[in-house]
Amino acid sequence: MTELPSARGAEVGRRIGVGLMYGLWKPRVLGAWRVPASGPVILAVNHSHNIDGPMVMGVAPRPTHFLIKKEAFIGPLDPFLLGIGQVKVDRDTTDRTAITGALGVLDSGGVLGIFPEGTRGEGDFASLRAGLAYFAVRGGAPIVPVAVLGSSEKPGRLIKALPPLRSRVDVVFGEPFEAGDGSGRRTRKALDEATGRIQKQLAAHLENARRLTGR
């Protein structure tokens, strides 16, 4: 039996995230109240920089379990990420352990964080993978779109791989929405349709977030 990601670990991860993110940068968080206070939720986050996940973990109102590519679990990061309730996923195969862990988070009323684009890119939600639709429909969880803006505008002076220290990073949470059509169907066609609906909602949220923040 697969051991579920630790809810207590995710809370510890959130506290670490709060300290690090607010200590190193200046997050401006908009719309966090839109995240439902209880029950399963999926945070769908655009992905243009390595700090996007830790940033959302630190500013989200609830502890979050992110699906993270297995390549990130190297050396001491492996036990650390697992210890703070994150979910290791092999993107090159149908990773049953990761799927079970992610659904377990939702079944227990937790928050699952997903980068629906699959890999770090422009962060514009242009190419969505079907996994997000599957988890939303199968887990019966509303999706909250999250736009992280400013993390990849320019590299830091000290550490090029990070945004400049004390620079402002905007995190905008959108309105929760249901991905499915209400039928509960999980056929390939239903999931394709759900992916189309999700893409429209996420793209609209990103456009709105850019307008709101001027970025």
N, C-alpha and C positions, 0 to 999 in steps of 0.2 A: 504494500500500500504506500502511495506517495505521501510524504510528509508535507502538510500544507505550509505555505509561507507564513512566517510568524507575525501575527498582528502586533504583539508586544515589540518585536524587532522593528517593525515599520514605524512605530511611535518613537522609538529610540532614534531611528534614521531621520525622522522629521525634526527632532530636537537638534541633532547634529547639523542638519540642513539649515535650520533657522540661524544657528550660530555662525556657520560658515558663510552663507549667502548674504546675511545682513552685515557680517563683519568685513567681507571683502568687497562687496558691491552695494549699490543703492537700489534695491528692488522697489518698483512702484507697482502695487497690486490693485487691479481693478476688477470688480465683479465677483470676488471670492464668495460673497453671500449667495451666489447662484448655485453653488455646489450643494446638493441635497444634504441635510444634516445627518441623515441615517439611511441605511439600505444600500444595496449595490449600486455603484456608479463607475462609469469608465471615463477617465480623463484622456481625451485625444489631443496630443500635443504636437505642434509642428517642430521640426528638428533641423536646426541649422548650425548648432554648436554643441560641444560636449557638455557644457554646463547646463543645458536646457532641462535635463532630468533632475539633477540635484537642486536646481533653482525651483522647479515646481514642487519637489518634495519639501523644500524649506518654506515655501509661501502658501501651499495649499492648506485649507482649513482642517483637513483630515489626513491621517497617515496614508501614504500611497505605496502600493506594490507595483513597481514598474517591470514590464517585460523587457529584459536587457539581453542583447546578443552575447552569446557565450564567450566571444573573443575578449570581452571586457573583464571576464573573471580570471585574471592572471595573477599568479603569486599570492601575496597577502590580500589582494582585493577579492579573491574567491570566497574565503570564509567570512570576510567583512560584509560583502554584498548579500550573501545568503543569510548572515546573521541579522541584517536589518530588513529582512523580509522581501528581498527582491527576487525576481523569477528569471532564472537562466534559460535562454531559448536558443536552440540550434536552428538558424534560419535556412539551412540547406536541406532540411528534411521535415517530415511531419513529426514534430517533437511532442510525443504523447505526454511525457512527464510535465513539460511546460504547460500544455493545454489543460491537463488535470489540475496543476497548481493554480493557473489563472482562473479557471472555473470555480475552484475551491474558494478563492478570494471572494468572488462574486456571490457564491452560494452562502457564504458566511456573512454577507452584508458589507463587504469591504470595498475599498477603492482600488481599481486596477488602472495603472497608467500605461498608455500605449503610444508609441510613435507610429502612426498609421502608414507613414511613407516607407517604413522598413529600415531605411538607412539615412544617414545625415546627408542633406542636400541643400536645395534652395530654401527649404522650410516653408514652401508655399502650398503644401497639400496637393501638389499636381498629380502624383502617382500613388494611389492608395492600394494597399494589399487587402485581400478579402478577409484577413484574420479579424479585423476590427468588427466587421459586420457579423461574423460568426459569433464572437464573444458577446456582442450586444444582443443578438437575437436569442442565442442559446442561454445566456445568463440572465435574460430579462432585465437588462440594466440600461438606464438612460445614459446617453453620451453627453458629456460637457466638453465643448471645444475649448482648447486653451492655446492662446497665441503668446509665444515668447519673442519679444522684439528688442533688438539692441545688443544681443549677445554676440553677434557675428559682424557688427559694423566695422570694427577695426581691432587689430591685435594689441595686446598690452605691451608696454615698453620692457618690463622685466621678464615676463613669461609670454612669449609670442602665442602660445596655444590657448591663452585665456584672454577674456576681455580686459581692458584697462581697469586696474583696481580703483574702486570707488566710483566707477562709471554707473550710469543709470541703466537698469534693465527693466523693461515693462513686461508684466505678465497679466494678460487679460483673459478672464474666464467668461464664457458665453452662456446662453440659455440652454438648459438641458433639453434634449430631444430624443424621441424614440426612433431607432433605425428601421425596425421592422414595419410591416404593413398591418400589424395587429392580428395576423392569422397564426403566428408562431411557426410558420413554415420555414424549413431550413434546407430547401432544395437549392441546387446550384443557381437556378434562375432567381429564386427569392433572395439569395445572398448577393447576387449580382445587382439586383434592383436596389437592395439595401445599401450596397457600396456606392451606387450612383447617388442615392439620397444623401448619404453621409458626406460625399465629396462636395455636393452643392452647399450643404450647411456649413462645412468647415471652411470652404473658400469664402463664403459670405461673411463668416465670423472674422476671418483674417483681414478681409478688406475693411470691415467695420473697425477692427482693433487698430489698424494702421491709421484710419481717419481720426479715431479717438485720440491716439497718442502722437499723431503727426510724424510717424516713422515710415 
